[in-house]
Amino acid sequence: MKLTVWRDDATLAHVIEAAGERHELRPRLYLAIDHDGDVGYGEVAVQPAPLNGDPSVDDVVDELVTRVLPRVVLTTRHEGEPPEPARAVRLAAPRPKSRFAVAPVEMALLDLSLRRGASSLRERWPSRFATPCLATVSLLDEAPWDFGEPVARMRVKTRPGPLSHVARSQLADVGVPVILDFNASATDVDDVVAQVDEVVALAHLVAIEQPFAPGNLDDHADLASRIGVAVSLDEGVRTTLDLEQIARRQAASMVCVKPARVGGVVSAHSLIERAHELGLTAYLGGFFESAFARGVHRVLAESVLDEPSDLALVARADFDGPEVCEVPDGLGFAPGAEVLARAHVVVTLG
């Protein structure tokens, strides 16, 4: 078995200002697992620095290289075969950086398993929905809202406080429903209610996403009881237990499930199904992944979701070559050769 990890720091073509960070660079980690000549690929996009419970790229690389990949090698040597994708979650420790580190491993094992069986992800997860796209823009700067392709919904970055004149104009002109994303920047329910009142007079507001810190279910439940739109949790959704507590406490009626945050696409599929069982509306989120991972995420979304999700291609300013190539089996996609050629090799094992 041979395992290779690459790091590619993508400069985004459209910078997005959020409450706690400025989205302009996104590290992406690619993984190849080569076993007996069959190769499976995985990807995870990671925060440059830790924020709201999500780890930094350095923490994820350390966890991946020193803990997760050695366990993959040991398991394969002991059992004679790579772990099944559904078992990848057992490689993770109960900490955020470990779930992020397992995500590309799970994807690569899934790809490898499907390729060795001459099967495809579309066969495993048949398409049931034409899942529309969700685009991300910001009210926190005066940049034009340029998202490049038709979208059914917009996630709008914000923070507590009165809206600027430009922000009000942008909302008044938007032609699709919006989710107002606070990125855990609020500390007072009244501040959020005040902005909700301001926005509903201007646009079709669908939900308020993660206004308070992850784990703060009390304020989310209070807010949910006071406003006429849905509350959605994002940074607070990592495990099945999180979903069950959200539903039990009536802290939200919507959840954003991000494969990187929950340990991979197989885990995300399971969490979305559990959310539906609990009566929660789910949509798929992302971390500005490449066209490779976004292609895999689309297969996932179209199998279980009709809610607009983070499936739009992420334009980058530093590279205009193909980020993905389509293949007949496995995930149906592989990282583009030019992407891997320009990326930095982090480690090779085996």
C-alpha positions as CSV (number, residue, x, y, z in Angstrom):
1,M,0.0,0.0,0.0
2,K,1.2,3.5,-0.9
3,L,-0.4,6.7,0.5
4,T,0.4,10.2,-0.9
5,V,-0.9,13.5,0.5
6,W,-0.7,16.7,-1.4
7,R,-1.5,20.3,-0.3
8,D,-2.9,22.9,-2.7
9,D,-3.5,26.4,-1.4
10,A,-6.2,27.8,-3.7
11,T,-6.6,31.6,-4.0
12,L,-10.3,32.3,-4.5
13,A,-11.4,34.5,-7.4
14,H,-14.2,36.0,-5.3
15,V,-13.2,37.0,-1.8
16,I,-15.9,36.8,0.7
17,E,-15.9,38.7,4.0
18,A,-17.4,36.7,7.0
19,A,-17.9,37.7,10.6
20,G,-14.7,35.9,11.8
21,E,-12.5,35.7,8.7
22,R,-11.9,36.8,5.1
23,H,-12.3,33.9,2.7
24,E,-9.6,34.4,0.1
25,L,-7.4,31.4,0.4
26,R,-8.5,27.8,0.9
27,P,-6.0,25.0,1.6
28,R,-7.1,21.7,0.0
29,L,-5.6,18.3,1.0
30,Y,-5.6,15.5,-1.6
31,L,-5.0,11.9,-0.7
32,A,-4.2,8.9,-3.0
33,I,-4.4,5.3,-1.6
34,D,-2.7,2.9,-4.0
35,H,-3.4,-0.8,-3.1
36,D,-2.3,-3.5,-5.5
37,G,-2.3,-1.1,-8.4
38,D,-5.8,0.3,-7.8
39,V,-5.9,3.9,-6.7
40,G,-8.6,5.8,-4.7
41,Y,-8.6,9.5,-4.3
42,G,-10.0,11.8,-1.6
43,E,-10.0,15.5,-0.7
44,V,-10.7,17.8,2.2
45,A,-10.8,21.6,2.2
46,V,-9.6,23.1,5.5
47,Q,-9.6,26.4,7.3
48,P,-6.3,28.3,7.2
49,A,-6.6,29.0,10.9
50,P,-8.8,27.5,13.6
51,L,-12.3,29.1,13.9
52,N,-15.5,28.3,15.7
53,G,-14.4,24.8,16.6
54,D,-13.0,24.0,13.2
55,P,-9.3,23.1,13.1
56,S,-6.5,24.7,11.1
57,V,-4.9,23.1,8.1
58,D,-1.7,22.5,10.1
59,D,-3.7,20.6,12.8
60,V,-5.4,18.5,10.2
61,V,-2.2,17.6,8.4
62,D,-0.6,16.6,11.7
63,E,-3.5,14.4,12.6
64,L,-3.7,12.9,9.2
65,V,0.1,12.1,8.9
66,T,0.9,11.1,12.4
67,R,-2.3,9.3,13.5
68,V,-4.9,8.5,10.8
69,L,-2.8,7.2,7.9
70,P,-0.6,5.0,10.1
71,R,-3.8,3.3,11.3
72,V,-4.9,2.8,7.8
73,V,-1.6,1.1,7.0
74,L,-1.6,-1.1,10.2
75,T,-5.3,-2.2,9.6
76,T,-4.5,-3.1,6.0
77,R,-1.4,-5.1,7.0
78,H,-3.4,-6.9,9.8
79,E,-6.5,-7.7,7.7
80,G,-4.9,-8.0,4.3
81,E,-7.3,-5.5,2.8
82,P,-7.9,-1.7,3.2
83,P,-10.7,-0.8,5.7
84,E,-14.2,-0.5,4.3
85,P,-15.3,3.1,3.9
86,A,-18.0,2.9,6.5
87,R,-15.3,1.8,9.0
88,A,-13.2,4.9,8.4
89,V,-15.0,6.8,11.1
90,R,-13.5,4.4,13.6
91,L,-10.1,5.8,12.7
92,A,-11.1,9.2,14.1
93,A,-10.6,10.3,17.7
94,P,-13.4,12.3,19.3
95,R,-12.0,15.7,18.3
96,P,-12.7,18.0,15.4
97,K,-9.3,17.8,13.7
98,S,-9.6,14.0,13.6
99,R,-12.9,14.1,11.8
100,F,-11.5,16.5,9.2
101,A,-8.4,14.2,8.8
102,V,-10.6,11.1,8.3
103,A,-12.7,12.8,5.6
104,P,-10.3,12.4,2.7
105,V,-9.4,8.9,3.9
106,E,-13.1,7.9,3.8
107,M,-13.5,9.3,0.3
108,A,-10.4,7.6,-1.0
109,L,-11.4,4.3,0.6
110,L,-14.8,4.7,-1.0
111,D,-13.3,5.4,-4.4
112,L,-10.9,2.4,-4.0
113,S,-13.6,0.0,-3.0
114,L,-15.9,1.0,-5.8
115,R,-13.0,0.8,-8.4
116,R,-12.0,-2.7,-7.2
117,G,-15.6,-3.8,-7.6
118,A,-16.0,-2.1,-11.0
119,S,-18.8,-0.1,-9.6
120,S,-19.7,3.6,-9.3
121,L,-20.9,6.0,-6.7
122,R,-24.0,6.7,-8.9
123,E,-24.9,3.1,-8.6
124,R,-24.6,3.1,-4.9
125,W,-26.3,6.4,-4.4
126,P,-28.8,6.7,-7.3
127,S,-29.9,10.2,-8.3
128,R,-33.4,11.1,-6.8
129,F,-33.3,14.9,-6.9
130,A,-32.1,17.7,-9.1
131,T,-30.5,19.4,-6.1
132,P,-30.1,23.2,-6.8
133,C,-27.1,25.3,-6.0
134,L,-26.5,27.6,-3.0
135,A,-24.1,30.5,-3.5
136,T,-22.3,32.4,-0.8
137,V,-22.0,36.3,-0.7
138,S,-21.5,38.9,1.9
139,L,-23.1,42.0,3.4
140,L,-19.9,42.9,5.2
141,D,-18.2,44.6,2.3
142,E,-19.3,46.4,-0.8
143,A,-18.2,43.8,-3.3
144,P,-20.8,43.0,-6.0
145,W,-22.6,39.7,-5.7
146,D,-21.0,37.7,-8.5
147,F,-21.7,33.9,-8.3
148,G,-21.2,32.9,-11.9
149,E,-24.1,30.5,-12.4
150,P,-27.8,30.3,-11.7
151,V,-28.6,29.6,-8.0
152,A,-31.7,28.8,-6.1
153,R,-30.7,30.3,-2.8
154,M,-28.0,32.6,-1.4
155,R,-26.1,32.3,1.9
156,V,-25.4,35.9,3.0
157,K,-22.6,36.5,5.5
158,T,-23.4,39.0,8.2
159,R,-22.8,40.0,11.8
160,P,-25.0,41.7,14.4
161,G,-25.7,45.4,13.9
162,P,-27.6,47.7,11.5
163,L,-27.2,47.1,7.8
164,S,-25.3,49.5,5.6
165,H,-27.0,51.3,2.7
166,V,-25.2,49.1,0.3
167,A,-26.2,46.0,2.1
168,R,-29.8,47.1,2.1
169,S,-29.7,47.7,-1.6
170,Q,-28.1,44.3,-2.3
171,L,-30.8,42.5,-0.4
172,A,-33.6,44.5,-2.0
173,D,-32.2,43.6,-5.5
174,V,-31.6,39.9,-4.9
175,G,-34.0,37.7,-6.8
176,V,-33.7,34.4,-4.8
177,P,-34.4,33.4,-1.2
178,V,-31.6,34.0,1.3
179,I,-30.1,32.4,4.4
180,L,-28.5,35.0,6.8
181,D,-25.2,33.4,8.1
182,F,-23.8,34.9,11.3
183,N,-21.0,32.4,11.7
184,A,-21.5,32.3,15.4
185,S,-20.8,36.1,15.8
186,A,-23.9,37.0,17.9
187,T,-24.1,37.0,21.6
188,D,-27.5,38.6,22.2
189,V,-30.9,37.3,20.9
190,D,-32.3,40.8,20.6
191,D,-29.5,41.8,18.2
192,V,-30.3,38.9,15.9
193,V,-34.1,39.6,16.0
194,A,-33.4,43.3,15.1
195,Q,-31.5,42.3,12.0
196,V,-34.1,39.7,11.0
197,D,-36.8,42.4,11.2
198,E,-34.6,44.6,8.9
199,V,-34.0,41.8,6.4
200,V,-37.5,40.5,6.1
201,A,-38.6,43.9,4.9
202,L,-36.2,43.7,2.0
203,A,-35.8,40.1,0.9
204,H,-37.3,36.6,1.2
205,L,-35.5,35.3,4.3
206,V,-35.5,31.5,4.6
207,A,-33.4,31.0,7.7
208,I,-30.8,32.3,10.1
209,E,-27.7,30.2,10.1
210,Q,-25.6,29.7,13.3
211,P,-26.0,33.0,15.0
212,F,-24.5,31.8,18.3
213,A,-21.6,29.7,19.3
214,P,-21.6,25.9,18.7
215,G,-23.1,24.2,21.6
216,N,-25.2,27.2,22.7
217,L,-28.6,25.5,22.2
218,D,-30.4,27.7,24.7
219,D,-30.1,31.0,22.8
220,H,-30.8,29.2,19.5
221,A,-34.0,27.7,21.0
222,D,-35.0,31.1,22.4
223,L,-34.4,32.7,19.0
224,A,-36.3,30.0,17.2
225,S,-39.4,30.7,19.4
226,R,-39.3,34.4,18.6
227,I,-38.9,34.7,14.8
228,G,-41.0,33.6,11.9
229,V,-38.2,32.1,9.9
230,A,-36.2,28.9,10.5
231,V,-33.0,28.7,12.6
232,S,-30.3,26.6,11.0
233,L,-27.2,25.2,12.7
234,D,-23.9,24.7,10.8
235,E,-20.8,24.8,13.0
236,G,-22.8,23.0,15.7
237,V,-23.4,20.0,13.5
238,R,-20.7,17.3,13.8
239,T,-22.3,14.1,15.0
240,T,-25.6,12.2,15.3
241,L,-25.7,13.2,18.9
242,D,-25.6,16.9,17.9
243,L,-28.6,16.3,15.6
244,E,-30.6,14.5,18.4
245,Q,-29.9,17.3,20.9
246,I,-30.9,20.0,18.4
247,A,-34.2,18.3,17.7
248,R,-34.9,17.5,21.3
249,R,-34.2,21.1,22.4
250,Q,-36.0,22.6,19.4
251,A,-32.9,24.7,18.8
252,A,-33.3,24.6,15.0
253,S,-35.4,23.2,12.3
254,M,-32.7,23.2,9.6
255,V,-29.1,21.9,9.6
256,C,-26.1,22.3,7.3
257,V,-24.1,19.1,7.1
258,K,-20.6,19.5,5.8
259,P,-18.7,16.3,4.9
260,A,-15.3,17.7,6.1
261,R,-16.7,18.5,9.5
262,V,-18.5,15.2,10.1
263,G,-15.8,12.8,8.8
264,G,-16.6,12.3,5.1
265,V,-19.3,11.8,2.5
266,V,-20.5,8.5,3.9
267,S,-20.8,10.0,7.3
268,A,-22.6,13.0,5.8
269,H,-25.0,10.7,4.0
270,S,-25.9,9.0,7.3
271,L,-26.3,12.3,9.2
272,I,-28.6,13.7,6.5
273,E,-30.8,10.6,6.7
274,R,-30.9,10.9,10.5
275,A,-31.7,14.6,10.3
276,H,-34.7,13.7,8.1
277,E,-35.8,11.0,10.6
278,L,-35.8,13.7,13.3
279,G,-37.9,16.1,11.3
280,L,-35.0,18.5,10.5
281,T,-34.5,20.0,7.0
282,A,-31.0,19.3,5.9
283,Y,-28.7,20.8,3.2
284,L,-25.2,20.1,2.2
285,G,-22.5,22.6,3.0
286,G,-18.9,22.9,2.0
287,F,-15.5,24.6,2.6
288,F,-14.8,25.9,-1.0
289,E,-13.7,22.5,-2.2
290,S,-12.2,21.9,-5.7
291,A,-14.3,20.7,-8.6
292,F,-13.3,17.1,-7.7
293,A,-14.8,17.1,-4.3
294,R,-17.8,19.2,-5.4
295,G,-18.5,16.6,-8.1
296,V,-18.6,13.9,-5.4
297,H,-20.7,16.1,-3.2
298,R,-23.2,16.6,-6.0
299,V,-23.7,12.8,-6.3
300,L,-24.3,12.7,-2.5
301,A,-26.7,15.6,-2.6
302,E,-28.7,14.4,-5.5
303,S,-29.3,11.1,-3.8
304,V,-30.8,12.5,-0.6
305,L,-31.5,16.3,-0.8
306,D,-33.8,18.6,-2.6
307,E,-32.7,21.6,-0.6
308,P,-30.2,24.1,-2.3
309,S,-26.7,23.1,-1.3
310,D,-23.0,24.1,-1.7
311,L,-22.5,22.5,-5.1
312,A,-21.5,25.5,-7.3
313,L,-18.0,25.4,-8.7
314,V,-15.5,27.5,-6.8
315,A,-13.6,29.9,-9.1
316,R,-9.9,30.5,-8.3
317,A,-7.6,33.3,-9.3
318,D,-4.3,31.4,-9.4
319,F,-5.2,28.5,-11.7
320,D,-7.4,28.1,-14.7
321,G,-6.7,24.5,-15.7
322,P,-9.0,21.5,-15.1
323,E,-9.3,20.6,-11.4
324,V,-11.1,17.4,-12.1
325,C,-11.5,14.6,-14.7
326,E,-14.4,12.3,-15.1
327,V,-13.8,8.6,-14.8
328,P,-16.2,5.6,-15.5
329,D,-16.1,3.9,-12.2
330,G,-15.3,4.7,-8.5
331,L,-16.5,8.1,-7.4
332,G,-16.9,9.1,-11.1
333,F,-14.3,11.8,-10.7
334,A,-10.5,12.1,-10.0
335,P,-8.3,15.2,-9.3
336,G,-6.9,16.8,-12.4
337,A,-3.4,15.9,-13.2
338,E,-2.4,19.5,-13.4
339,V,-3.7,20.2,-9.9
340,L,-1.7,17.4,-8.4
341,A,1.4,18.4,-10.4
342,R,1.3,22.0,-9.0
343,A,0.4,20.9,-5.4
344,H,3.0,20.3,-2.7
345,V,3.6,16.7,-1.6
346,V,3.2,16.6,2.1
347,V,4.0,13.0,2.7
348,T,4.3,9.6,1.0
349,L,4.0,6.4,3.1
350,G,4.7,2.9,1.9
